[in-house]
Every structure is written in C-alpha cells, then in structure tokens.
Amino acid sequence: MKAAILMITLALIVITGIYLLAQNPSYEPDLNWHAPASAALRENPLKDSPQLTAGGKKLFLRECAECHGEDGAGIVEKHSADLKTPVVQALSDGALLWKITNGNPARGMPSFSRLPEKQRWQLVLFLRTLGSAPLNSAEK
C-alpha cells in the first residue's frame, strides 16, 4: 500500500513538473499595453457562430503556437504570454482583436494585421476556448 501511494505521489510530482516546464509561469503582462476604449468596446461579429472556432484553432496553430505553445500556455524561452490566464481571458473581445492586430513589438509580439479581419475574429473565438478546454492534437 505504501509503495502504491509513493508511486502515485512521484507520478504527480513528475506530471506537475512537466506541466510547469511547458508553460511560462514567469510571464509578466505589459501593464502599459492597452487597447483604446473604442477598440475594446467592439463586439465579435462571429460570437454567435461557434462553428468558426475550428478555423480559429487552425490559424492559432499556424500563426501563434510557435510562441504561445499549442495549448496557449506560453513558452518560457519566447517570454510569451500564457493565454489561459485570467488577466488575458478577462480582456474584451475587442481588446483581444486590437492586440492581435497591432502586436506589441517592444515585447516581441508581432502585428497580425496582414490576416483578414474575419480570421482575427476567429482567433478571438478560439482564444476564448483556451481557458475551458484542452487542445486535442487529433483535430489539427
């Protein structure tokens, strides 16, 4: 019985360690990077089209996962944001769109204004799922 408890405890420690290494727990948000009020108030025109989230996921994996990881938790070496955190998830859809569109060059976040606006809104739809559902690699 003690051996089983020890094995379970060790397994949990290893799993926790792998999880923490994969995300960027040291990330500090840029407190000066704010969307203008007019941009933050914009509503996602695709909010009633959850079927478009799959397209946002494809875009995320192609455009964003290199820095934010496939699960959105951020990559330590890239100093990228953990997109699952409450501080990110609390942003309005309009603020997320503005940040995706404009980037934050001072912190290494490129602008994605080259993507059509509809695709950027799809990314916002997908970002909303990061806090509630894990990525299924079979859906890539």
Buried (B, 14 or more C-beta within 10 A) or exposed (E): EEEEEEEEEEEEEEEEEEEEEBBBEEBEEEEEBEBEEEBBEBEBEBEEEEEBBEBBBBBBBEBBBEBBBBBBBBBBEBBBBBBBBEEBBEBBBBBBBBBBBBBBEEBEBEEBEEBEEEBBBBBBBBBBBBBEEEBEEEEE
